[in-house]
């Protein structure tokens, strides 16, 4: 019997902060953008079982391409610059199931 995912989309933001000053998602607004998307998802009632879950993650070992997030179950990796990019990922991918090619890494 096929098992279904608890969430339609599970989003992980790298929020890692490096102590040595090297490039990292934490220093590029990872936590702020994660908090922003989590709030927007709740406002749109897209959170919870069968919908979306927004989580923080430690280092995902792609710092040179960051800041970044990954959306499962597709395993789509995105980078972003600002809230407009996060909004585009929200509306295109999480609401409409369309991958945002311009932000994909």
C-alpha positions in Angstrom: 0.0 0.0 0.0 1.5 3.4 -1.0 2.2 5.8 1.8 1.2 9.4 1.4 3.1 12.3 2.8 1.7 14.0 5.9 2.2 17.4 4.2 1.5 18.3 0.6 4.6 20.5 0.7 7.4 20.5 3.3 9.7 23.5 3.0 13.1 23.6 4.7 15.0 26.9 4.9 18.7 26.8 5.7 19.2 29.1 8.7 22.8 28.0 9.5 25.0 30.7 11.0 28.7 30.1 10.6 31.0 31.3 13.4 34.0 31.8 11.1 32.4 34.6 9.0 32.2 32.4 5.9 29.2 32.8 3.6 26.1 31.2 5.1 22.3 31.3 4.7 21.8 32.6 8.3 23.8 35.8 7.5 21.8 36.2 4.3 18.4 36.4 6.0 17.5 32.7 6.1 15.6 32.9 9.4 13.9 36.1 8.5 12.6 34.7 5.2 11.6 31.4 6.9 9.5 33.4 9.5 8.0 35.5 6.7 6.9 32.5 4.7 5.6 30.7 7.7 3.4 33.8 8.6 2.1 34.1 5.0 1.3 30.4 4.8 -0.7 30.7 8.1 -2.5 33.8 6.9 -3.6 31.9 3.7 -4.7 28.9 5.8 -2.2 26.7 3.9 -0.5 25.3 7.0 -1.1 22.0 8.7 -1.6 18.3 7.8 -2.3 17.8 4.1 -1.1 21.3 3.4 2.2 23.0 4.0 4.8 22.9 6.7 7.6 25.5 6.9 10.8 24.4 8.9 14.3 25.6 9.7 17.2 23.4 8.8 20.9 23.5 9.7 23.5 23.6 7.0 22.5 21.9 3.8 26.0 22.2 2.4 25.2 24.4 -0.6 26.2 27.8 1.0 27.9 29.0 -2.1 24.4 28.9 -3.8 22.5 30.4 -0.9 20.5 31.6 0.7 18.4 28.6 -0.1 15.4 26.5 0.7 14.1 23.2 -0.6 10.6 22.1 -1.2 9.6 18.4 -0.8 8.3 16.0 -2.0 9.7 17.2 -5.3 13.1 18.1 -3.8 13.1 21.4 -5.6 15.9 23.7 -4.4 15.5 27.5 -4.6 17.6 30.5 -3.9 16.0 33.9 -3.2 17.0 37.6 -2.8 14.0 39.1 -1.0 10.3 38.8 0.0 9.2 39.2 -3.6 11.0 35.9 -4.4 9.5 34.2 -1.4 6.0 35.4 -2.4 6.6 34.0 -5.9 7.6 30.6 -4.5 4.5 30.7 -2.3 2.0 31.6 -5.0 3.5 29.6 -7.9 4.8 26.5 -6.2 2.9 26.1 -2.9 -0.5 27.3 -4.1 -0.4 26.3 -7.8 2.1 23.5 -8.0 4.3 25.2 -10.6 8.1 25.2 -10.1 9.6 28.7 -10.3 12.4 28.0 -12.8 14.1 31.4 -12.5 14.8 30.8 -8.8 15.6 27.0 -9.0 19.2 25.9 -8.3 
